[in-house]
Amino acid sequence: MNNTDRKIVFIDIDGTLVDDNGHVPESAALACRQARENNHLLFLCTGRSKAEIYDSIWDIGFDGLIGAGGGYVEIENEVLYHKKVQPEDVRHMVDFFDRHGIQFYLESNAALYASAGLRPQLEQLIYGDVQNDPAARQRMEQMPHPFIAGLTYGESNLYKDDVNKVCFLDSPLPFEQIREEFEGKFEVIQCTVPMFGPNSGELMIPGIHKAIAIADLLDHLQLSREQTIAIGDGMNDAEMLEYCAIGIAMGNARPGLLEIADDITDTLEQDGLYKSFVKYGLTDCK
């Protein structure tokens, strides 16, 4: 393969590679494996932090990770950079959410640290009423969700010094009130995981997004922007799709993302990632 024909592909995780149950469709895994066999570079490019990239994802095979929405960049286990939330801003956030009864989790590369009441709220969202509904309890026991299992519970001190970003669930406060509270300290965006509910969100370090990280990565690898392809479904993918030479939106992407995408594929469940890889010649799958 001519080096200019080699593509570098940036792949969102939730809703693009992984479904709501935490599983990667076999068609998506196959397409990724064959693309790398064809000498293309594949990078996960996600709002998730490294602690949230499970073995079932890594085992597919990737050349690196842009995590925490662009705050962390890793190339074959070499860390290019890692931007962390200031300790005083973590303290402000933890105190504010505790005061208003908002459940949250802190994302670091070491672990995902859950607030005291987060687990029952997540179980309700994912399984239903596990306390009173036998069917919901059976779902929880038979199909444990990897996200719930991957959280760290019971931490007495959540004033962590290695926080990448923060996610909160189903806030009783108006979203705009939270945005105003942290103005200048955090970029507050709508959550990209649908099951968390419409009044959920993420707090990120200002000035960080996926496109900036991609540009830094390309500079480090001495690769051209013309070689890039991006695929995603949420509005935190907007800068990435606009920056890359080809920006592909999943079929069920947010309306705003569909408007700016160069191309639209099918949903993940309809083998959308697989079909896009075939269309752009990344894989030999038919």
Secondary structure, DSSP 8 states (H G I E B T S, - for coil): --GGG--EEEE--BTTTB-TTS---HHHHHHHHHHHHTT-EEEEE-SS-GGG--HHHHTT--SEEEEGGGTEEEETTEEEEE----HHHHHHHHHHHHHTT-EEEEEESS-EEE-TTHHHHHHHHHT--TTT-HHHHHHHHHS--HHHHHEE---S----S-EEEEEEES-SS-HHHHHHHTTTT-EEEE-S-GGG-TT-EEEE-TT--HHHHHHHHHHHHT--GGGEEEEE-SGGGHHHHHHSSEEEE-TT--HHHHHH-SEE---TTTTHHHHHHHHTTS----
